[in-house]
Amino acid sequence: MSSQKKPQFAVLRSVESFKNPRPSIQKRMADGRALRKEVSLSAQGIYTPPKNRIDPISILETQAKDRIESLIPIRYERMLQSPFAFYRGGAAIMAQDLANQPTTNITVQLCGDMHVSNFGLFGTAEHRLVFGINDFDETLPGSWEWDLKRLVASAVIACESNGGDKALSKKIVFRICSEYQKRITQYAKMPYLDLAQEFISDADIRKHFSKEHQKQIEMYLKQTKGQGNVQVLQKLTTLVGKDRKIINKPPLIEHFKKSAFGHPLSSLIDKALLNYSSTLLADRKILFERYVLKDFARKVVGVGSVGTNCMVLYFEGDSENDPLFLQYKEAQKSVLSPYLGESIYRDMGQRVVAGQRLLQGAPDIFLNYGSMQFDIDKSQGFYLRQLRDMKGGIPIGPGGVSVKNFADYSKLFGWALALGHSRSGDAAMIAGYCGQEKEFGEAMYLFARSYAKQNERDFDLFRKAVKSGRLKVAKT
């Protein structure tokens, strides 16, 4: 078995390196296939827990120390809903397990928290609607298997948490893997500029769903295309005298005058925005500086992010008919860093933004990072992006994609992940290793099945910790 390395992408290249040709596609594919002698396809299917596996409850408690204490019960309440909800919040738990598995050490930019609910629809800078990965808080360079194994395990857990059987979950995993194999091979042979401009369009999305599901897909596409700052204005704000303000909905949306460190929050926000705007590209900086900050509030989002400092910021242009909503998200160290090494970026917001640009290829025009300074020795890395400008998910389960149609949707997961990995890593080597054999899907399914059992055991421990009072859960 190949040992885990701590890969990081180099920042600088020598002049000579630009003159040296890369090995051919055929040679790199052959090199990838040769790696099967070190890590066989069947070995990828064996899940081996670490000998001194850290208690999952202890991992959650350690994470909580660096988060807003009052919000932790909300995080636990959301994780308590199902084995899949627990899995979504447990990226740090799985990180230690992934570090113990065999790997080819072919480096890509990892999403770091890859699961079936971490995909969605978003608009490119040109306002084209595309499908792709949509959360990058844990992104870090690492071997491609880490993402794929977390993805296929999530597919089994999500399918069976929503009433699907083992046959269906196996079908879903096989579709994810076969699409990943197909697309990684396609991208290995594609000219680099074409790859940089490759996206999964709304037309591609339609092709992957059965006729009976087309009506629902059209609804999601229409909703996302119509989701913009004006719609957010109507839902998220109200008139207070002559001014519009964000509506308080405690504890999920709340206004605060001071930060967690006791400093006036308004002055810190001003400094953060100056920091953020200073590194925007010139055209976007001019555009951003035309807007005036009108209001901001803390907003609880997601599952894994609950407890970090997340805010929504409301800006106006010349009038309230020109609103802009940005989402502020605190960026902490990646849960993968204890196993893959520290990021080359000192600012964790820059780590997230760089990872998103590598994997997604079409972030919105206001995506950028900054730092909020509290004291000489205390700061908070963050990133900003538009809140809901042509952004939307296709939820799985009640009110979303039915278990019956989950298999249609699953091909898009493998496709989007292959595209992200190809943008940042050596697609030819990965394609050579994966090949087109069904043995690859069989191995990944065996891993996913084994890890679903591990997740169930961890979820049972979590429920016991809640029942005993060790973990406090918010009342719904």
N, C-alpha and C positions, 0 to 999 in steps of 0.2 A: 504494500500500500504506500502511496505517495504521502509524505508528511505535509502538514499545512504550512504554507509560507505566509509572510505578512506583506502582501503586494501593495505597492503604491505607484501610481503613474508618475513618471518623471516630469518635472516642470520644464527643464531645459534640454535641448539637443545640441550636439556639436555641429559645426558647419559641415564637417566631413560626413556625418550621418545622413545628411540630406542628399549626398552624392552617391551613397551606397544603395544599390537596388535591394529590395526585399526578396526573400526566397519566393519562388513561384507559388501560385495557388495550389498546384498539384503537389509541390514539395511540402507545403504547410499542411495540406490535408493528409498526406502520408505520415507526417510527423504526429498529427493528431491521432490517427489510427494506431500508430505504434505505441501510443500511451496506454492502449488496452493491455499491453504486457505488464505494465506497472499497476494499473487499476482496471480490472476487467469490468465489463458491463454488468455482470452478475454481482460483483462486489458492491456496485452502487445500490443494490437492492437490500443490502444488509444494514439494519439499524443497530448500532452498538452504543448504548448509553455510556457516558464517561464513568470511570471507576469511582471517582469522588464527586459524583453529581451534586451540585449545589441545590439545596431545598428550594423549590419554586416559590414558596411563600417568602422565604428570606430574600430572594431576588426582587420580588415586588416591593418588599419593605425597604430595601436598599434604594430602589428607584424613587420611592415616595419621599425620601429625605431631601431630594433635590427638587421637589415639586411643591406647589401651593397646598398646604396641609388641608385646608377646608374643602378642597376639590377632590381629594383622594377617595372619599366615600362614594362620590359620583362615578369615578372610574371603576371602582369595585362593583358597584351596582350594575353598570353596563356589562362588565365581564361576566357577571353572574347569570346572565340571561340564557346562555346555551354554551355547549362545548366550543362552538365556533366563535362566539363572542369572546370567550376566554382566550382562545387561540389568537384572535386579533390583538388583544392586549398583551400577549405574552411573547413578543419578539425577543426580549432579553432572555427569556427562559430557553427558547429554542436555540439561541446563538451558541450557547455552550455545547449543545448537542450536535449542531452542525460542525463545530470545530473538531469533533471527535470522529468524523466520518472520512472515508477515503476521498481523495480529490485529485483531479488532473493538474491543478494549479495553472489553468489557463485563465488569465486575469481579464475581467470585464469590470465595468462600473456596476456594482450590485445595487439593486433597489434597497435591499437590506430588510424590508418588511413585506415580502412578496406574498400576497394572498388574493383570493378570487374577488374580494371586495375592493381591492386596490387598483381597479381599472375603471375607466369611465370615458366620457365624451368631453372634449374641450375644443376651444377655438384657437387656431393658429394666429400669428400676428396679422395674417391677411384675412382673418375671420373665415377660414375654411374649417368645417366641422370634422374632427378626426377622433379616432379611438386610440387610447394608450394607457400607460401606467400613470397614476395620478397622485402618488404620495411618496416623498423621497426623504423623510426625516431621518432615516437610518442609513442612507446611502454611503457606501465606501467601496473602494476597489477590493475585489476578491475573486475567487474561482466561481465560475458560472453555475456550478452544481448547487451552491448555497441558495440561490434564488429559485431554481427549478424545483428543488426538493421541498422548500417551504411552500411553493405554489401547489404542487401536487398533493401534499399533505392537507393543505387547506381545502382542496377540492373534495377530498374524501370526507373531511369533517363537516364542511358546509352542506354537502349533499345529504349526508345521513342525519345531520341536525335538523334538516328540513323535511325529513320523511322519506328520503330516497333509500334504496336498498344497495347492497354490495355490488350487484351486477351493474347498476347505473353508475355508481361511483367509479368502478373499474373502467367503464366505457368512457367516462369523462376524462380520467387520467390518460388513457390511451390516445384520446383525441388531442389533448394538450401536447403530449409528447410527440405524436406523429406530425403535428403542425409545426412544432418547434424544430424537429429534424428537417422537415421540408423547407421551411423558411430560412433556417440558418445556412442551408446548402445554397439556396437561391441567392442570399445576400453575400455569401462567400465569393460568388462569381460576378457580382454586380460592380460596375465602376463606382469609385468612391464618391464622386459628386452626385451620382444618381442615388446612392444609398443615403446621402445626407439630405436629399429632398424626398425621400420615401415616407409616405404616411398611410395609415389605414383609414380610408375615407368612409363617408356615410353610405356610399354605394357598396363598398366592401362589406359593411356591417349587414346590410339588407340580405346579401347573398348567403350569409351564414345562418339564417333563420328559416324555419319551416313556414309554409304558407299560413298556417293557423296562428303563427306568432307575429306575422308581419304588421298587423294592426297595432299591436302593443308596441312594437319597435318604432313604428312611425310616430306614435304618441311621445316616446322618449326623445326621439330626434327633434320633433317639433318643439317640445318643452325646452330642450337645451338651446336650440337656435333662438328661441324667444327670451332666453334668460340673460338679462343685461342689467346695467346699473339703474335704469329707470324702474324696472320691476322690483329690484332690491329696495329702492327708495320707498315704494308703496308698502312693502311688507315689513321693513325693518325700522321705519321712522314714523314720527307723528309731529304735528305742529305744537310747539310750546310757545305761546305768544306769537311773535312774528318769525321765530326761528324753528327749523326742523331739528329734532333730536332723536337719537336712537332710543327705541322703546325698551325700558327695563323689564326683564323677565327673570327675576332671581330664582335660582342661583346660576342660571345658564347665560343670561346677559345682564351685566350690572355695570353701573358707573362707579368709579373710585377716584378719590382726589389724591390719594397717596399710593406709592408703590409698596411692594412687600417689604422693602427696606426702609420705609418711612419717609421717602423723599417725595416732594410734590410731583405728581405724575405728569402734569401738563408740561413742566420744564424739561423733564426727561424725554417726553415724546418729541418736543421741539428739537432737542439735541439728536435724537435718534433719526428723525427725518432729514436733518442736515447731513448726518453721516451717510444715510441711505442714498440721498440724492447726489452726493459728491462723486459717487462711482457709477452713476447712470450714464449710458451713452448720451452724447450731446443732444440728439434730437429728442430723446425721451426725457432728458433733464429739463429741456425748455418746456416740453408739454406738461410735465409734472408740476413745474413751478408756476404754472398758470392757475393751478387749483389752490383753494384756501381750505384749511382744516376747520371743520365746523363742529365735530363731535367725535368722541371715541368711547368705547366701552369694552370691558372684558367679555369674551364669548367662549363658552365651553364647546369644544368640537371633538368629534371622533370617539375613539375608545382608547387607543394607545397614547394619544396626545393629552388626554385629560390630566390636569394637574400642572402642565406647563403653562407659561404665560401666553395666552392667545387673545388677540383683540381684533375688533373691527373698527376701522377708521373711516369716517364720512367726510368727504371733501365736496366742494362745489366750485364750478367754473364761474361764469358771470351771473348765473342764477341757479335756482334749484332744479331747473329743467336740464342742467348739465351736471349730474351727480357723478361721483367716483367713489367706489367703496374698495378699500384695500384691507386685506387680512394680514395682520401681524402675527407671526408665529415664532415663539422662542425656539432656538436651535441648541440642543444639548449635544454632548458627545454621542456618537453612534453606539448602539448596543453591541455592534460587531467589533468595536475598537479594542476590547480586552484580548481578542483572539486574532485580529488582523492588523493590529497596530494603529497608532494615532494617525489622524488625517494630516496630509501635507499642509492643510490650511489651518492657521491658528484660529481664525474666526469660523465658528461652526455654522453660521449663516452662509458663509461663502462655500463651505463644504456641501451644504444642501443645494444651493443654487447651481454650483458647478456640476453636481451629480444629476440634477434635473435636466440641465441643458444637454448633457451627454446622452442620457437615456431617452428623453422625450423628444428632443430635437425641435420643438416648436412651442416654447413657453410663452406666456403672455408678455406684452411689451413692458409691463411694470415689475416683472420678476427681478428682484435684486436683494442684496443683503446689507447689513449694517451692524452696529453695536451700540447698546445703550449702557452708558457708564454711570454706575451708582456711586462708587467711591474710587479711591486710587487703586484698590485691589479687588474691586467688585464690578463686573460688567456682565452684560447678557447679549450673546450673539442672537441675531434674529434674521428673518427674511420677510419680505413683503411681496404680495401678489394680489391680483384682483380677486375679489370675493366670489363673484358668480357671473363673470362675463363669458357666456357660452361655456359653462361648466355644468356637467350633470353626470350622475351615475346611472347605472342600470342595476337596481338592487336585486338581490337573490333572495327568494323566499316570499312570504306574504306581502302582497302589494307590488311585487316585482316579477322577475323571471321565475316561472314555476319550475318545480323539480323536473317536470316532464320536458321542459325546453332548455334545461340547464346544459344538456349535451350539445345543443346547437351553439350556444354561447361560448362553450369551452374552447373551441378552436381559436377564437380571437385572443384568448389568454396566451396560448403558445406562440401565436403570431406576434403579438405585441412584445412579448419577452425576448423573442429571437431578434426582433428589430432593435430593441434597446441594447442587447448584448453585442450585436453586430456593429452598432455605432461606436462602441467604446472598446471592443476587444477584437481578437483574431477569429473571425467567423469561420475561416477555412480550417483552422485547427480544431475548433469545436465541431464543425461539420464532419471532419475526418474521424473524430472520436465517436460521435453519435451514430454516424452512418444512417441507414434507412431501415435497419432490422427491427422487428417487433420485440426482440430481446431487450432493447433499450426501454420501451414502454413497460414491459413486464417487470424489469428491475425497479423502475421508478414507482410502479404500483405497489410492489412489495414493500418498498421503503415507506410509501405513503400510508399503507395499511398498518405497518408496525408503529409509525409515529402517531397515527390516530389513536392507537391504544395508549401510547405514552401520554398524549394530551388528555385522554379520558382519566387516567390515573392522577395527573396533575390537577385536573378540574375537580376531582373528588377531594383532593387535599385542600383545594381552594374553598370549596363549599364547607368543609369541616372547620377551616380557619374562620370563616364567616360565622358559622353556627356557634362556635366556641367564644366568639367575641374578640378573637385575636385581630381580625380585620373588621373595621367598621364600614357599614354599607349605608348609603343614603336611602331614605324612605321614598318610594315612588307614590 
